[in-house]
């Protein structure tokens, strides 16, 4: 089982750059709609107001497109949003255009 999990982890890490590239093809307008529907309630409960402080705080954890893509994927899985990879790309594109401005 440990070998399987290690292999799975390495496979996901290897795929992350390709997934991050798909973020560049995401549509931020669609991403905003998905984000507002599935993310704001959780983030607001943790950070108050509309939850956007999560993205703009000084100690934010996301500093690369790969990390942003991985974070969106993790949140999708954690809250059970049920997004497909292209929808994750839309949300990542929205977050990048609005808050992160990662190159």
SERO-4910 file (N, C-alpha, C, O; in steps of 0.05 Angstrom, whole numbers):
BEGIN
 pado doro    nc1    nc2    nc3   cac1   cac2   cac3    cc1    cc2    cc3    oc1    oc2    oc3
  Unk    A     16    -24      0      0      0      0     17     25      0     11     45    -14
  Unk    A     39     25     16     57     48     17     69     53    -11     72     76    -19
  Unk    A     77     32    -24     89     35    -51     68     47    -70     75     64    -87
  Unk    A     43     38    -68     23     49    -86     19     79    -81     18     94   -100
  Unk    A     17     86    -55     14    115    -49     37    132    -57     34    154    -67
  Unk    A     61    121    -54     85    135    -63     85    139    -94     91    161   -103
  Unk    A     77    118   -108     76    120   -137     54    140   -146     58    156   -164
  Unk    A     31    139   -132     10    157   -139     18    186   -133     13    204   -150
  Unk    A     31    191   -111     41    218   -104     60    228   -125     58    251   -134
  Unk    A     79    212   -134     99    220   -154     85    226   -180     92    244   -195
  Unk    A     65    209   -187     51    214   -212     36    240   -212     37    255   -231
  Unk    A     23    246   -190      9    272   -188     28    295   -188     22    316   -201
  Unk    A     50    293   -175     70    315   -176     81    319   -204     85    342   -212
  Unk    A     86    298   -218     96    300   -245     76    313   -264     83    327   -282
  Unk    A     50    309   -258     29    320   -275     23    349   -269     11    363   -285
  Unk    A     31    359   -246     24    386   -237     33    407   -257     16    425   -262
  Unk    A     57    407   -268     64    428   -287     46    429   -311     39    451   -320
  Unk    A     38    406   -321     20    405   -344     -7    416   -337    -19    431   -353
  Unk    A    -16    410   -313    -42    420   -304    -40    451   -300    -59    465   -307
  Unk    A    -18    460   -289    -14    489   -285    -14    503   -312    -25    526   -314
  Unk    A     -3    491   -333     -4    503   -359    -33    506   -369    -40    525   -383
  Unk    A    -50    487   -361    -78    488   -370    -92    512   -356   -112    522   -367
  Unk    A    -82    521   -333    -93    544   -320    -92    568   -338   -110    585   -338
  Unk    A    -72    570   -355    -69    593   -373    -91    593   -394    -97    613   -406
  Unk    A   -103    570   -398   -125    567   -418   -153    570   -404   -173    569   -417
  Unk    A   -152    572   -377   -177    575   -363   -191    601   -368   -178    621   -375
  Unk    A   -217    602   -364   -233    626   -368   -239    637   -340   -255    625   -325
  Unk    A   -228    660   -334   -232    672   -307   -261    679   -301   -269    678   -278
  Unk    A   -277    686   -321   -305    692   -317   -320    667   -307   -336    669   -288
  Unk    A   -315    645   -320   -327    620   -311   -317    612   -283   -332    604   -266
  Unk    A   -291    616   -279   -279    610   -254   -291    626   -231   -294    616   -209
  Unk    A   -297    652   -236   -309    668   -215   -336    657   -206   -342    655   -183
  Unk    A   -352    648   -226   -378    637   -220   -375    611   -203   -389    608   -183
  Unk    A   -357    594   -211   -352    569   -196   -341    575   -168   -350    564   -148
  Unk    A   -323    594   -166   -311    602   -141   -332    613   -122   -334    605    -99
  Unk    A   -349    631   -132   -369    644   -115   -389    623   -105   -399    626    -83
  Unk    A   -395    603   -121   -415    583   -114   -403    563    -93   -418    555    -75
  Unk    A   -378    556    -96   -367    534    -80   -346    541    -59   -341    525    -41
  Unk    A   -335    565    -60   -312    571    -43   -317    592    -22   -306    590      0
  Unk    A   -333    612    -28   -336    635    -10   -346    627     18   -335    637     37
  Unk    A   -366    610     20   -377    603     46   -355    592     65   -354    600     88
  Unk    A   -339    574     55   -317    562     71   -297    583     78   -289    585    102
  Unk    A   -288    598     59   -267    618     64   -277    640     82   -262    650     99
  Unk    A   -302    648     79   -313    669     96   -315    660    125   -311    675    144
  Unk    A   -321    634    129   -323    623    156   -296    623    170   -295    625    194
  Unk    A   -275    622    154   -248    621    166   -235    649    168   -220    654    187
  Unk    A   -242    667    149   -228    693    148   -247    717    151   -237    739    152
  Unk    A   -273    712    152   -291    734    154   -297    747    127   -285    741    107
  Unk    A   -316    766    128   -325    780    104   -330    761     81   -345    742     83
  Unk    A   -317    767     58   -321    750     34   -300    728     32   -300    714     12
  Unk    A   -282    726     51   -261    705     51   -237    712     33   -219    696     32
  Unk    A   -237    735     20   -215    741      1   -189    746     16   -168    745      3
  Unk    A   -190    751     42   -165    754     57   -147    729     54   -122    731     57
  Unk    A   -159    706     50   -144    682     46   -124    685     24   -102    673     25
  Unk    A   -131    699      3   -114    702    -20    -94    725    -18    -73    725    -31
  Unk    A   -101    745     -2    -84    769     -1    -68    772     25    -54    792     28
  Unk    A    -69    753     43    -54    756     68    -24    754     63    -15    743     43
  Unk    A     -9    766     80     20    768     77     34    740     77     53    736     63
  Unk    A     23    722     92     36    695     95     22    674     77     21    650     84
  Unk    A     11    683     55     -3    663     38     16    641     29     40    645     26
  Unk    A      4    618     25     20    594     19     25    590    -11     44    576    -18
  Unk    A     10    603    -28     13    599    -57     32    620    -69     27    644    -66
  Unk    A     53    610    -81     73    628    -93     81    620   -122     99    632   -133
  Unk    A     67    600   -133     72    592   -160     46    581   -173     27    575   -158
  Unk    A     46    580   -199     22    569   -213     17    540   -205     -6    531   -202
  Unk    A     39    525   -201     36    497   -194     23    495   -166      5    478   -162
  Unk    A     31    512   -148     19    511   -121    -10    520   -122    -27    509   -108
  Unk    A    -16    540   -138    -44    549   -141    -61    527   -152    -83    521   -142
  Unk    A    -52    514   -173    -67    492   -185    -71    469   -165    -93    458   -164
  Unk    A    -50    462   -150    -53    441   -130    -72    449   -108    -87    432    -99
  Unk    A    -72    474   -100    -90    483    -79   -119    482    -88   -136    473    -73
  Unk    A   -124    491   -113   -151    490   -124   -161    461   -125   -184    455   -117
  Unk    A   -144    443   -134   -151    414   -135   -157    404   -108   -176    389   -104
  Unk    A   -140    410    -88   -144    401    -60   -171    411    -49   -186    396    -37
  Unk    A   -176    437    -53   -201    448    -43   -225    435    -57   -245    429    -44
  Unk    A   -223    430    -83   -244    417    -98   -250    390    -85   -273    383    -80
  Unk    A   -229    375    -79   -233    348    -66   -243    351    -38   -260    335    -29
  Unk    A   -233    370    -22   -241    373      6   -270    381      9   -284    371     27
  Unk    A   -280    398     -8   -308    407     -5   -327    391    -22   -352    395    -20
  Unk    A   -317    374    -39   -334    358    -56   -348    374    -78   -371    369    -84
  Unk    A   -335    394    -88   -347    411   -109   -354    396   -134   -373    402   -148
  Unk    A   -338    375   -140   -344    358   -163   -335    370   -189   -345    364   -211
  Unk    A   -315    389   -188   -306    401   -213   -289    382   -229   -275    365   -218
  Unk    A   -291    385   -255   -274    371   -274   -248    387   -276   -247    410   -268
  Unk    A   -226    375   -287   -201    389   -289   -203    416   -303   -189    435   -296
  Unk    A   -219    418   -324   -222    444   -338   -236    465   -320   -230    488   -322
  Unk    A   -254    456   -303   -266    475   -284   -246    484   -263   -246    507   -255
  Unk    A   -229    466   -254   -207    473   -236   -189    494   -249   -180    513   -236
  Unk    A   -184    491   -275   -168    510   -290   -181    537   -291   -168    558   -289
  Unk    A   -208    537   -294   -222    563   -295   -220    577   -268   -215    601   -267
  Unk    A   -223    562   -246   -221    574   -219   -193    584   -214   -189    606   -204
  Unk    A   -173    568   -222   -145    577   -218   -140    602   -235   -126    620   -226
  Unk    A   -151    603   -259   -147    627   -276   -160    652   -263   -148    673   -263
  Unk    A   -183    648   -251   -197    670   -238   -180    680   -214   -175    704   -211
  Unk    A   -171    661   -197   -155    669   -174   -129    682   -182   -121    702   -169
  Unk    A   -117    672   -202    -92    684   -211    -96    712   -222    -81    730   -216
  Unk    A   -116    716   -238   -122    742   -250   -131    762   -229   -124    786   -231
  Unk    A   -145    753   -208   -156    771   -188   -137    777   -165   -136    799   -155
  Unk    A   -123    756   -156   -107    759   -131    -77    754   -134    -61    769   -123
  Unk    A    -69    733   -148    -41    724   -147    -23    737   -168      0    745   -161
  Unk    A    -32    740   -192    -16    752   -214     11    737   -217     32    749   -220
  Unk    A      9    710   -217     33    694   -221     40    692   -250     23    691   -267
  Unk    A     66    692   -256     76    690   -284     82    661   -291     90    656   -313
***
